[in-house]
Amino acid sequence: MGRKYEKIIDGMKVYTDQEIGNALKQAGFSEIRTAHHGKKTWIAILARKGKQDNK
């Protein structure tokens, strides 16, 4: 559904959850989790970059 807006709005690009996850991985993020809402166009993403101090 979002792809139709690419034709209407100049310069707009719609990405899939997999494309976003791959871009984050290339940027150095790890523990990437993406979820696409089955009936909506929503994508939720969680990612971590760098080490985290657990103190």
N, CA, C, O and CB atoms as a CASP TS submission, in Angstrom:
PFRMAT TS
TARGET T0000
AUTHOR 0000-0000-0000
METHOD Language model
MODEL 1
PARENT N/A
ATOM      1  N   MET     1       0.825  -1.196   0.000  1.00  0.00           N
ATOM      2  CA  MET     1       0.000   0.000   0.000  1.00  0.00           C
ATOM      3  C   MET     1       0.869   1.260   0.000  1.00  0.00           C
ATOM      4  O   MET     1       0.573   2.213  -0.721  1.00  0.00           O
ATOM      5  CB  MET     1      -0.938  -0.002   1.211  1.00  0.00           C
ATOM      6  N   GLY     2       1.922   1.271   0.791  1.00  0.00           N
ATOM      7  CA  GLY     2       2.772   2.445   0.881  1.00  0.00           C
ATOM      8  C   GLY     2       3.459   2.787  -0.429  1.00  0.00           C
ATOM      9  O   GLY     2       3.787   3.949  -0.668  1.00  0.00           O
ATOM     10  N   ARG     3       3.681   1.796  -1.281  1.00  0.00           N
ATOM     11  CA  ARG     3       4.365   2.025  -2.561  1.00  0.00           C
ATOM     12  C   ARG     3       3.578   3.000  -3.449  1.00  0.00           C
ATOM     13  O   ARG     3       4.172   3.712  -4.258  1.00  0.00           O
ATOM     14  CB  ARG     3       4.570   0.688  -3.302  1.00  0.00           C
ATOM     15  N   LYS     4       2.267   3.034  -3.304  1.00  0.00           N
ATOM     16  CA  LYS     4       1.484   3.942  -4.147  1.00  0.00           C
ATOM     17  C   LYS     4       1.818   5.404  -3.850  1.00  0.00           C
ATOM     18  O   LYS     4       1.690   6.260  -4.725  1.00  0.00           O
ATOM     19  CB  LYS     4      -0.017   3.695  -3.942  1.00  0.00           C
ATOM     20  N   TYR     5       2.244   5.690  -2.620  1.00  0.00           N
ATOM     21  CA  TYR     5       2.587   7.057  -2.265  1.00  0.00           C
ATOM     22  C   TYR     5       3.905   7.499  -2.890  1.00  0.00           C
ATOM     23  O   TYR     5       4.136   8.695  -3.065  1.00  0.00           O
ATOM     24  CB  TYR     5       2.658   7.197  -0.763  1.00  0.00           C
ATOM     25  N   GLU     6       4.767   6.550  -3.226  1.00  0.00           N
ATOM     26  CA  GLU     6       6.013   6.900  -3.911  1.00  0.00           C
ATOM     27  C   GLU     6       5.727   7.553  -5.262  1.00  0.00           C
ATOM     28  O   GLU     6       6.476   8.414  -5.723  1.00  0.00           O
ATOM     29  CB  GLU     6       6.892   5.650  -4.103  1.00  0.00           C
ATOM     30  N   LYS     7       4.639   7.131  -5.880  1.00  0.00           N
ATOM     31  CA  LYS     7       4.253   7.699  -7.177  1.00  0.00           C
ATOM     32  C   LYS     7       3.588   9.065  -7.025  1.00  0.00           C
ATOM     33  O   LYS     7       3.628   9.886  -7.941  1.00  0.00           O
ATOM     34  CB  LYS     7       3.309   6.745  -7.909  1.00  0.00           C
ATOM     35  N   ILE     8       2.984   9.301  -5.877  1.00  0.00           N
ATOM     36  CA  ILE     8       2.238  10.539  -5.641  1.00  0.00           C
ATOM     37  C   ILE     8       3.118  11.627  -5.043  1.00  0.00           C
ATOM     38  O   ILE     8       3.007  12.791  -5.429  1.00  0.00           O
ATOM     39  CB  ILE     8       1.056  10.273  -4.723  1.00  0.00           C
ATOM     40  N   ILE     9       3.994  11.264  -4.104  1.00  0.00           N
ATOM     41  CA  ILE     9       4.813  12.235  -3.370  1.00  0.00           C
ATOM     42  C   ILE     9       6.238  12.191  -3.902  1.00  0.00           C
ATOM     43  O   ILE     9       6.940  11.191  -3.749  1.00  0.00           O
ATOM     44  CB  ILE     9       4.789  11.946  -1.838  1.00  0.00           C
ATOM     45  N   ASP    10       6.657  13.282  -4.527  1.00  0.00           N
ATOM     46  CA  ASP    10       7.988  13.376  -5.115  1.00  0.00           C
ATOM     47  C   ASP    10       9.071  13.188  -4.053  1.00  0.00           C
ATOM     48  O   ASP    10       9.072  13.879  -3.033  1.00  0.00           O
ATOM     49  CB  ASP    10       8.165  14.725  -5.820  1.00  0.00           C
ATOM     50  N   GLY    11       9.993  12.252  -4.294  1.00  0.00           N
ATOM     51  CA  GLY    11      11.106  12.030  -3.389  1.00  0.00           C
ATOM     52  C   GLY    11      10.831  11.052  -2.257  1.00  0.00           C
ATOM     53  O   GLY    11      11.738  10.715  -1.497  1.00  0.00           O
ATOM     54  N   MET    12       9.605  10.599  -2.139  1.00  0.00           N
ATOM     55  CA  MET    12       9.274   9.673  -1.059  1.00  0.00           C
ATOM     56  C   MET    12       9.747   8.265  -1.413  1.00  0.00           C
ATOM     57  O   MET    12       9.601   7.825  -2.553  1.00  0.00           O
ATOM     58  CB  MET    12       7.752   9.678  -0.781  1.00  0.00           C
ATOM     59  N   LYS    13      10.311   7.564  -0.437  1.00  0.00           N
ATOM     60  CA  LYS    13      10.747   6.181  -0.608  1.00  0.00           C
ATOM     61  C   LYS    13      10.194   5.363   0.551  1.00  0.00           C
ATOM     62  O   LYS    13      10.359   5.735   1.712  1.00  0.00           O
ATOM     63  CB  LYS    13      12.309   6.078  -0.678  1.00  0.00           C
ATOM     64  N   VAL    14       9.547   4.264   0.241  1.00  0.00           N
ATOM     65  CA  VAL    14       8.992   3.370   1.245  1.00  0.00           C
ATOM     66  C   VAL    14       9.896   2.142   1.334  1.00  0.00           C
ATOM     67  O   VAL    14      10.218   1.527   0.317  1.00  0.00           O
ATOM     68  CB  VAL    14       7.517   2.969   0.899  1.00  0.00           C
ATOM     69  N   TYR    15      10.300   1.792   2.544  1.00  0.00           N
ATOM     70  CA  TYR    15      11.185   0.662   2.770  1.00  0.00           C
ATOM     71  C   TYR    15      10.449  -0.451   3.501  1.00  0.00           C
ATOM     72  O   TYR    15       9.542  -0.194   4.293  1.00  0.00           O
ATOM     73  CB  TYR    15      12.419   1.095   3.561  1.00  0.00           C
ATOM     74  N   THR    16      10.844  -1.680   3.232  1.00  0.00           N
ATOM     75  CA  THR    16      10.285  -2.820   3.973  1.00  0.00           C
ATOM     76  C   THR    16      11.030  -2.964   5.290  1.00  0.00           C
ATOM     77  O   THR    16      12.098  -2.381   5.474  1.00  0.00           O
ATOM     78  CB  THR    16      10.377  -4.142   3.139  1.00  0.00           C
ATOM     79  N   ASP    17      10.466  -3.740   6.203  1.00  0.00           N
ATOM     80  CA  ASP    17      11.147  -3.984   7.468  1.00  0.00           C
ATOM     81  C   ASP    17      12.476  -4.697   7.248  1.00  0.00           C
ATOM     82  O   ASP    17      13.430  -4.460   7.989  1.00  0.00           O
ATOM     83  CB  ASP    17      10.258  -4.804   8.399  1.00  0.00           C
ATOM     84  N   GLN    18      12.553  -5.558   6.254  1.00  0.00           N
ATOM     85  CA  GLN    18      13.812  -6.258   5.958  1.00  0.00           C
ATOM     86  C   GLN    18      14.860  -5.279   5.414  1.00  0.00           C
ATOM     87  O   GLN    18      16.030  -5.374   5.784  1.00  0.00           O
ATOM     88  CB  GLN    18      13.570  -7.403   4.940  1.00  0.00           C
ATOM     89  N   GLU    19      14.471  -4.358   4.558  1.00  0.00           N
ATOM     90  CA  GLU    19      15.414  -3.365   4.027  1.00  0.00           C
ATOM     91  C   GLU    19      15.953  -2.475   5.143  1.00  0.00           C
ATOM     92  O   GLU    19      17.141  -2.156   5.166  1.00  0.00           O
ATOM     93  CB  GLU    19      14.739  -2.502   2.946  1.00  0.00           C
ATOM     94  N   ILE    20      15.096  -2.082   6.048  1.00  0.00           N
ATOM     95  CA  ILE    20      15.524  -1.242   7.169  1.00  0.00           C
ATOM     96  C   ILE    20      16.472  -2.027   8.079  1.00  0.00           C
ATOM     97  O   ILE    20      17.498  -1.501   8.512  1.00  0.00           O
ATOM     98  CB  ILE    20      14.297  -0.733   7.974  1.00  0.00           C
ATOM     99  N   GLY    21      16.131  -3.274   8.365  1.00  0.00           N
ATOM    100  CA  GLY    21      16.991  -4.117   9.196  1.00  0.00           C
ATOM    101  C   GLY    21      18.368  -4.301   8.574  1.00  0.00           C
ATOM    102  O   GLY    21      19.376  -4.241   9.279  1.00  0.00           O
ATOM    103  N   ASN    22      18.426  -4.524   7.269  1.00  0.00           N
ATOM    104  CA  ASN    22      19.705  -4.680   6.576  1.00  0.00           C
ATOM    105  C   ASN    22      20.529  -3.393   6.624  1.00  0.00           C
ATOM    106  O   ASN    22      21.744  -3.445   6.812  1.00  0.00           O
ATOM    107  CB  ASN    22      19.470  -5.096   5.123  1.00  0.00           C
ATOM    108  N   ALA    23      19.887  -2.252   6.457  1.00  0.00           N
ATOM    109  CA  ALA    23      20.595  -0.965   6.519  1.00  0.00           C
ATOM    110  C   ALA    23      21.164  -0.729   7.917  1.00  0.00           C
ATOM    111  O   ALA    23      22.283  -0.234   8.054  1.00  0.00           O
ATOM    112  CB  ALA    23      19.649   0.195   6.127  1.00  0.00           C
ATOM    113  N   LEU    24      20.410  -1.076   8.946  1.00  0.00           N
ATOM    114  CA  LEU    24      20.896  -0.927  10.316  1.00  0.00           C
ATOM    115  C   LEU    24      22.091  -1.835  10.580  1.00  0.00           C
ATOM    116  O   LEU    24      23.044  -1.432  11.248  1.00  0.00           O
ATOM    117  CB  LEU    24      19.778  -1.231  11.312  1.00  0.00           C
ATOM    118  N   LYS    25      22.043  -3.056  10.059  1.00  0.00           N
ATOM    119  CA  LYS    25      23.153  -3.989  10.230  1.00  0.00           C
ATOM    120  C   LYS    25      24.419  -3.434   9.562  1.00  0.00           C
ATOM    121  O   LYS    25      25.505  -3.499  10.139  1.00  0.00           O
ATOM    122  CB  LYS    25      22.792  -5.376   9.642  1.00  0.00           C
ATOM    123  N   GLN    26      24.279  -2.898   8.366  1.00  0.00           N
ATOM    124  CA  GLN    26      25.415  -2.309   7.656  1.00  0.00           C
ATOM    125  C   GLN    26      25.966  -1.094   8.392  1.00  0.00           C
ATOM    126  O   GLN    26      27.151  -0.781   8.271  1.00  0.00           O
ATOM    127  CB  GLN    26      25.007  -1.917   6.239  1.00  0.00           C
ATOM    128  N   ALA    27      25.127  -0.415   9.145  1.00  0.00           N
ATOM    129  CA  ALA    27      25.547   0.771   9.903  1.00  0.00           C
ATOM    130  C   ALA    27      26.154   0.401  11.262  1.00  0.00           C
ATOM    131  O   ALA    27      26.526   1.286  12.033  1.00  0.00           O
ATOM    132  CB  ALA    27      24.354   1.709  10.110  1.00  0.00           C
ATOM    133  N   GLY    28      26.256  -0.901  11.561  1.00  0.00           N
ATOM    134  CA  GLY    28      26.905  -1.319  12.785  1.00  0.00           C
ATOM    135  C   GLY    28      25.986  -1.656  13.936  1.00  0.00           C
ATOM    136  O   GLY    28      26.456  -1.885  15.050  1.00  0.00           O
ATOM    137  N   PHE    29      24.697  -1.691  13.698  1.00  0.00           N
ATOM    138  CA  PHE    29      23.757  -2.069  14.752  1.00  0.00           C
ATOM    139  C   PHE    29      23.697  -3.583  14.868  1.00  0.00           C
ATOM    140  O   PHE    29      23.947  -4.302  13.901  1.00  0.00           O
ATOM    141  CB  PHE    29      22.352  -1.491  14.472  1.00  0.00           C
ATOM    142  N   SER    30      23.362  -4.061  16.066  1.00  0.00           N
ATOM    143  CA  SER    30      23.214  -5.488  16.298  1.00  0.00           C
ATOM    144  C   SER    30      21.898  -5.722  17.021  1.00  0.00           C
ATOM    145  O   SER    30      21.171  -4.782  17.341  1.00  0.00           O
ATOM    146  CB  SER    30      24.412  -6.057  17.113  1.00  0.00           C
ATOM    147  N   GLU    31      21.610  -6.971  17.268  1.00  0.00           N
ATOM    148  CA  GLU    31      20.361  -7.335  17.951  1.00  0.00           C
ATOM    149  C   GLU    31      19.180  -6.598  17.331  1.00  0.00           C
ATOM    150  O   GLU    31      18.371  -5.996  18.036  1.00  0.00           O
ATOM    151  CB  GLU    31      20.452  -7.019  19.461  1.00  0.00           C
ATOM    152  N   ILE    32      19.092  -6.652  16.032  1.00  0.00           N
ATOM    153  CA  ILE    32      18.044  -5.938  15.296  1.00  0.00           C
ATOM    154  C   ILE    32      16.784  -6.794  15.266  1.00  0.00           C
ATOM    155  O   ILE    32      16.805  -7.958  14.865  1.00  0.00           O
ATOM    156  CB  ILE    32      18.510  -5.591  13.847  1.00  0.00           C
ATOM    157  N   ARG    33      15.700  -6.191  15.698  1.00  0.00           N
ATOM    158  CA  ARG    33      14.399  -6.852  15.636  1.00  0.00           C
ATOM    159  C   ARG    33      13.440  -5.937  14.909  1.00  0.00           C
ATOM    160  O   ARG    33      13.280  -4.772  15.272  1.00  0.00           O
ATOM    161  CB  ARG    33      13.866  -7.205  17.057  1.00  0.00           C
ATOM    162  N   THR    34      12.803  -6.470  13.881  1.00  0.00           N
ATOM    163  CA  THR    34      11.806  -5.689  13.152  1.00  0.00           C
ATOM    164  C   THR    34      10.489  -6.452  13.174  1.00  0.00           C
ATOM    165  O   THR    34      10.466  -7.682  13.169  1.00  0.00           O
ATOM    166  CB  THR    34      12.266  -5.405  11.683  1.00  0.00           C
ATOM    167  N   ALA    35       9.420  -5.716  13.198  1.00  0.00           N
ATOM    168  CA  ALA    35       8.093  -6.327  13.182  1.00  0.00           C
ATOM    169  C   ALA    35       7.183  -5.485  12.315  1.00  0.00           C
ATOM    170  O   ALA    35       7.086  -4.270  12.490  1.00  0.00           O
ATOM    171  CB  ALA    35       7.515  -6.469  14.616  1.00  0.00           C
ATOM    172  N   HIS    36       6.526  -6.134  11.389  1.00  0.00           N
ATOM    173  CA  HIS    36       5.579  -5.445  10.515  1.00  0.00           C
ATOM    174  C   HIS    36       4.178  -5.861  10.936  1.00  0.00           C
ATOM    175  O   HIS    36       3.858  -7.048  10.985  1.00  0.00           O
ATOM    176  CB  HIS    36       5.842  -5.774   9.000  1.00  0.00           C
ATOM    177  N   HIS    37       3.356  -4.880  11.236  1.00  0.00           N
ATOM    178  CA  HIS    37       1.978  -5.158  11.619  1.00  0.00           C
ATOM    179  C   HIS    37       1.263  -5.751  10.407  1.00  0.00           C
ATOM    180  O   HIS    37       1.245  -5.148   9.334  1.00  0.00           O
ATOM    181  CB  HIS    37       1.252  -3.861  12.130  1.00  0.00           C
ATOM    182  N   GLY    38       0.681  -6.922  10.580  1.00  0.00           N
ATOM    183  CA  GLY    38       0.077  -7.647   9.470  1.00  0.00           C
ATOM    184  C   GLY    38      -1.009  -6.918   8.703  1.00  0.00           C
ATOM    185  O   GLY    38      -1.101  -7.057   7.483  1.00  0.00           O
ATOM    186  N   LYS    39      -1.829  -6.149   9.391  1.00  0.00           N
ATOM    187  CA  LYS    39      -2.964  -5.513   8.721  1.00  0.00           C
ATOM    188  C   LYS    39      -2.783  -4.011   8.517  1.00  0.00           C
ATOM    189  O   LYS    39      -3.632  -3.353   7.914  1.00  0.00           O
ATOM    190  CB  LYS    39      -4.217  -5.758   9.511  1.00  0.00           C
ATOM    191  N   LYS    40      -1.689  -3.480   9.014  1.00  0.00           N
ATOM    192  CA  LYS    40      -1.431  -2.040   8.883  1.00  0.00           C
ATOM    193  C   LYS    40      -0.095  -1.843   8.170  1.00  0.00           C
ATOM    194  O   LYS    40       0.589  -2.814   7.844  1.00  0.00           O
ATOM    195  CB  LYS    40      -1.424  -1.334  10.286  1.00  0.00           C
ATOM    196  N   THR    41       0.265  -0.609   7.934  1.00  0.00           N
ATOM    197  CA  THR    41       1.548  -0.316   7.279  1.00  0.00           C
ATOM    198  C   THR    41       2.627   0.026   8.291  1.00  0.00           C
ATOM    199  O   THR    41       3.658   0.592   7.930  1.00  0.00           O
ATOM    200  CB  THR    41       1.390   0.835   6.289  1.00  0.00           C
ATOM    201  N   TRP    42       2.403  -0.309   9.542  1.00  0.00           N
ATOM    202  CA  TRP    42       3.335   0.054  10.609  1.00  0.00           C
ATOM    203  C   TRP    42       4.503  -0.909  10.683  1.00  0.00           C
ATOM    204  O   TRP    42       4.343  -2.117  10.505  1.00  0.00           O
ATOM    205  CB  TRP    42       2.620   0.095  11.945  1.00  0.00           C
ATOM    206  N   ILE    43       5.684  -0.360  10.949  1.00  0.00           N
ATOM    207  CA  ILE    43       6.870  -1.172  11.189  1.00  0.00           C
ATOM    208  C   ILE    43       7.492  -0.706  12.501  1.00  0.00           C
ATOM    209  O   ILE    43       7.707   0.490  12.703  1.00  0.00           O
ATOM    210  CB  ILE    43       7.894  -1.065  10.001  1.00  0.00           C
ATOM    211  N   ALA    44       7.777  -1.649  13.388  1.00  0.00           N
ATOM    212  CA  ALA    44       8.452  -1.345  14.647  1.00  0.00           C
ATOM    213  C   ALA    44       9.858  -1.939  14.579  1.00  0.00           C
ATOM    214  O   ALA    44      10.046  -3.061  14.109  1.00  0.00           O
ATOM    215  CB  ALA    44       7.651  -1.910  15.882  1.00  0.00           C
ATOM    216  N   ILE    45      10.850  -1.169  15.057  1.00  0.00           N
ATOM    217  CA  ILE    45      12.236  -1.615  14.986  1.00  0.00           C
ATOM    218  C   ILE    45      12.935  -1.358  16.310  1.00  0.00           C
ATOM    219  O   ILE    45      12.816  -0.278  16.890  1.00  0.00           O
ATOM    220  CB  ILE    45      12.978  -0.909  13.839  1.00  0.00           C
ATOM    221  N   LEU    46      13.671  -2.371  16.784  1.00  0.00           N
ATOM    222  CA  LEU    46      14.530  -2.239  17.955  1.00  0.00           C
ATOM    223  C   LEU    46      15.926  -2.680  17.530  1.00  0.00           C
ATOM    224  O   LEU    46      16.085  -3.732  16.911  1.00  0.00           O
ATOM    225  CB  LEU    46      13.996  -3.091  19.178  1.00  0.00           C
ATOM    226  N   ALA    47      16.936  -1.878  17.861  1.00  0.00           N
ATOM    227  CA  ALA    47      18.314  -2.233  17.508  1.00  0.00           C
ATOM    228  C   ALA    47      19.257  -1.649  18.545  1.00  0.00           C
ATOM    229  O   ALA    47      18.948  -0.656  19.204  1.00  0.00           O
ATOM    230  CB  ALA    47      18.681  -1.723  16.082  1.00  0.00           C
ATOM    231  N   ARG    48      20.417  -2.286  18.675  1.00  0.00           N
ATOM    232  CA  ARG    48      21.415  -1.824  19.641  1.00  0.00           C
ATOM    233  C   ARG    48      22.721  -1.580  18.892  1.00  0.00           C
ATOM    234  O   ARG    48      23.100  -2.345  18.005  1.00  0.00           O
ATOM    235  CB  ARG    48      21.615  -2.865  20.805  1.00  0.00           C
ATOM    236  N   LYS    49      23.400  -0.498  19.268  1.00  0.00           N
ATOM    237  CA  LYS    49      24.696  -0.195  18.677  1.00  0.00           C
ATOM    238  C   LYS    49      25.711   0.008  19.798  1.00  0.00           C
ATOM    239  O   LYS    49      25.483   0.783  20.727  1.00  0.00           O
ATOM    240  CB  LYS    49      24.616   1.063  17.760  1.00  0.00           C
ATOM    241  N   GLY    50      26.823  -0.693  19.697  1.00  0.00           N
ATOM    242  CA  GLY    50      27.863  -0.564  20.728  1.00  0.00           C
ATOM    243  C   GLY    50      27.561  -1.420  21.939  1.00  0.00           C
ATOM    244  O   GLY    50      26.486  -2.005  22.067  1.00  0.00           O
ATOM    245  N   LYS    51      28.547  -1.474  22.827  1.00  0.00           N
ATOM    246  CA  LYS    51      28.373  -2.244  24.050  1.00  0.00           C
ATOM    247  C   LYS    51      27.599  -1.440  25.079  1.00  0.00           C
ATOM    248  O   LYS    51      27.690  -0.213  25.130  1.00  0.00           O
ATOM    249  CB  LYS    51      29.728  -2.667  24.617  1.00  0.00           C
ATOM    250  N   GLN    52      26.849  -2.139  25.882  1.00  0.00           N
ATOM    251  CA  GLN    52      26.068  -1.497  26.936  1.00  0.00           C
ATOM    252  C   GLN    52      26.610  -1.923  28.281  1.00  0.00           C
ATOM    253  O   GLN    52      26.807  -3.113  28.524  1.00  0.00           O
ATOM    254  CB  GLN    52      24.567  -1.846  26.817  1.00  0.00           C
ATOM    255  N   ASP    53      26.854  -0.962  29.159  1.00  0.00           N
ATOM    256  CA  ASP    53      27.367  -1.234  30.501  1.00  0.00           C
ATOM    257  C   ASP    53      26.201  -1.582  31.399  1.00  0.00           C
ATOM    258  O   ASP    53      25.278  -0.780  31.547  1.00  0.00           O
ATOM    259  CB  ASP    53      28.159  -0.020  31.067  1.00  0.00           C
ATOM    260  N   ASN    54      26.219  -2.766  32.006  1.00  0.00           N
ATOM    261  CA  ASN    54      25.113  -3.229  32.850  1.00  0.00           C
ATOM    262  C   ASN    54      25.292  -2.909  34.326  1.00  0.00           C
ATOM    263  O   ASN    54      24.653  -3.544  35.164  1.00  0.00           O
ATOM    264  CB  ASN    54      24.944  -4.704  32.689  1.00  0.00           C
ATOM    265  N   LYS    55      26.132  -1.953  34.670  1.00  0.00           N
ATOM    266  CA  LYS    55      26.348  -1.596  36.080  1.00  0.00           C
ATOM    267  C   LYS    55      25.225  -0.768  36.612  1.00  0.00           C
ATOM    268  O   LYS    55      25.244  -0.380  37.780  1.00  0.00           O
ATOM    269  CB  LYS    55      27.648  -0.852  36.254  1.00  0.00           C
TER
END
